[in-house]
Amino acid sequence: MIHIFNRAELAVVFSLEQKEAIAASLSQAGIDYQLKAQDNLAGPTLSLEGRRAADLFMDQRARWRYTFYVKKQDLDYARHCMYGTPRR
């Protein structure tokens, strides 16, 4: 199990395709990970009208931010797996 104190940030991506590719490579390698998805338009700074206006001008592919976390001890191996050169 990955706790907040023994995890390391592996990657931050903004596209669904990249998220799915990283998740598939980590799963295939048997690496446990946590995924945090965050809406870039959600938050206390934008009113409802502000969010609607931002929706018109923001590239919807970059609206979501996906952050991958792995155990600190698996970080190097996860990086190798993410780039297609797994070695332990």
Stockholm file with secondary structure:
# STOCKHOLM 1.0

chainA/1-88         MIHIFNRAELAVVFSLEQKEAIAASLSQAGIDYQLKAQDNLAGPTLSLEGRRAADLFMDQRARWRYTFYVKKQDLDYARHCMYGTPRR
#=GR chainA/1-88 SS CCCTTSEEEEEEECCHHHHHHHHHHHHHHTCCEEEEEEETTCSTTSCHHHHHHHHHHSCGGGSEEEEEEEEGGGHHHHHHHHTTCCCC
#=GC SS_cons        CCCTTSEEEEEEECCHHHHHHHHHHHHHHTCCEEEEEEETTCSTTSCHHHHHHHHHHSCGGGSEEEEEEEEGGGHHHHHHHHTTCCCC
//
